[in-house]
C-alpha cells in the first residue's frame, strides 16, 4: 500500500515536472491564449458588476513602443535586468518595513518582480496561499531560465490586466489613447504603467491624483525620451 502511494506520488511529480517544462517551452515561441485570471474574472463578472467582455490582442515585441518596457520596469521592478527572477534584497527590505507598517495598520509592501508577476498570471490561479507561492517561485526560475528577460517582458505586457476586461498593451493603448502600442509616448506609457497595481480601480484616461503622482514618478525614473 505504502509502495503504491509512493509510486503514484512519484509519477505525479514527474508528470508535473515534464508537463510544466514543456508548457514553458511552448510559451517561449507561442503566445498564451488565455490566463487563469482572465477566466476567473469572467466567472466573477455576473456577481460583481464588472465587464462580461474579455478584450485582448497580442502584439509582438517589435510592435510595442520601447517606452512601454521602460515604464513597467520603472514602476514595477527597477532591478529587473539584474536579478534572476526574485529580488531577494527587495524581499528583505519589505520584511523589515512591513513590521512597522502592519503595526500602524498599513498594507504590507510587496516584493513581487515582473518575472514573478508573469509566472503568477500565466500559470497559476489568482488565489493567495503558501502552496501557490511555492509554485510561483518554481515557475519564476523556470521562465527566467527558458524564456530570458526579453520574452518575459513581451509576455508580461501582452497578458496582464490593464483595466476592467482589458488585457494586453495593444488593447489598453487602443482603449485609453486610441492608438497602436507602437505609437505610445513615454508619458502615455508611464500613465499606463501607473494603473498596473490596481487596474480596475485606476484609469489611465481619467487619472486620480494618486495615479498622476505615480505616473510622474515612473516618468522620472524612466529617463531619456
Long-range contacts (C-beta under 8 A, 24 or more apart in sequence): 20-123, 20-138, 20-139, 20-142, 21-142, 21-146, 23-123, 24-139, 24-142, 24-143, 24-146, 24-147, 25-146, 27-122, 27-147, 27-155, 28-146, 28-147, 28-151, 31-58, 31-155, 31-158, 32-122, 32-155, 32-159, 35-121, 35-122, 35-159, 35-167, 36-121, 36-123, 36-124, 36-125, 36-126, 37-121, 37-126, 37-161, 38-167, 40-125, 40-126, 41-161, 41-165, 50-164, 50-165, 50-200, 51-164, 51-165, 52-165, 53-165, 54-165, 54-167, 55-165, 55-166, 55-167, 55-171, 55-175, 56-166, 56-167, 56-168, 56-171, 57-168, 57-170, 57-171, 57-174, 58-158, 58-168, 58-170, 59-158, 59-168, 59-169, 59-170, 59-180, 59-181, 59-182, 60-154, 61-150, 61-153, 61-154, 63-170, 63-180, 63-181, 63-182, 64-154, 64-157, 64-169, 64-170, 64-181, 64-182, 64-184, 65-181, 65-182, 65-183, 65-184, 65-185, 65-189, 67-184, 67-185, 67-186, 67-188, 67-189, 67-190, 67-222, 67-225, 68-157, 68-169, 68-181, 68-184, 68-189, 68-192, 68-193, 69-153, 69-157, 70-186, 70-189, 70-222, 70-223, 70-224, 71-186, 71-189, 71-190, 71-192, 71-193, 71-218, 71-219, 71-222, 72-114, 72-153, 72-156, 72-157, 72-193, 72-196, 73-114, 73-153, 74-190, 74-193, 74-218, 74-221, 74-222, 75-190, 75-193, 75-194, 75-196, 75-214, 75-217, 75-218, 75-221, 76-113, 76-114, 76-117, 76-193, 76-196, 77-113, 77-114, 77-115, 78-221, 79-113, 80-113, 80-114, 80-115, 80-149, 80-153, 81-149, 83-113, 83-115, 84-141, 84-144, 85-113, 85-115, 85-116, 85-140, 85-141, 85-143, 85-144, 86-113, 86-115, 86-116, 86-137, 86-140, 86-141, 87-111, 87-113, 113-140, 114-152, 114-153, 114-156, 115-140, 115-143, 115-144, 115-152, 116-140, 117-156, 117-160, 118-143, 118-152, 118-155, 118-156, 118-159, 119-143, 121-156, 121-159, 121-160, 122-155, 122-159, 160-196, 160-199, 161-199, 161-200, 162-192, 162-195, 162-196, 162-199, 162-204, 163-195, 163-199, 163-200, 163-203, 163-204, 164-199, 164-200, 166-199, 172-204, 175-205, 176-203, 176-204, 176-205, 177-204, 177-205, 186-219, 186-222, 186-224, 186-225, 187-215, 187-219, 189-222, 190-215, 190-216, 190-218, 190-219, 190-222, 191-215, 193-218, 194-218
